[in-house]
Amino acid sequence: MNFCVILIHQFEEFCFPGGGPAVSNIALAQHPVHPDRCPLNENNNMVINVCVGNIFYLLPVFFPQIGWLGLAPTLFGFMQLYVHGVTENRKLGTYYNGGLASVILGHVPLGIWYLLTAYHTGMLTIINILLAVIYIIFVAKVLMQWLGFKVLGNQNSPYPFDQTEMHRFHIDEKLAKKHEHD
């Protein structure tokens, strides 16, 4: 179910209402040289979200007996609550951004259910928690940040986001309005 939620989450970030690339490149990165391609561009976005992210959420489907493998995306879903619910909203001066609804309505309730189930079945052990945290750090720091942003991130990337994509959910207008009030 968590895998289905991440697909909905990605749809919410990039399609409806969208704005994910603009949030990443303008609000969070602050003043990139080419906001349509740096630090996030279509190529590294595909690697980070489709390859790494979807595999990260899909592996527990095939190996449900490995507790830490299912626990990692569950904990990552809670981290998304902080990113979308606090960090991005603070940067945008909003109460909602593309991705927040799927986190609140999907990742959080599923995460609570998963933790309760894991606890009652004995899968919520110190070893599984430690392995899940190590796995999250590896996926987030090595695969997403280092590979995705350092290796594949490029301000001259030939894979820019389309301008339509960069203006979804009026992120640029939200940022301008926030800066007026600051």
ABEGO torsion letter per residue (X at the ends): XAAAAAAAAAAAAAAOAEGAAAAAAAAAAEGBABAAAOABBAAAAAAAAAAAAAAAAAAAAABAABAAAAAAAAAAAAAAAAAAAAAAAAAAGBABBBGAAAAAAAAAAAAAAAAAAAAAAGABBAAAAAAAAAAAAAAAAAAAAAAAAAAABBAABABBBBAAAAABGGAAAAAAAAAAAX
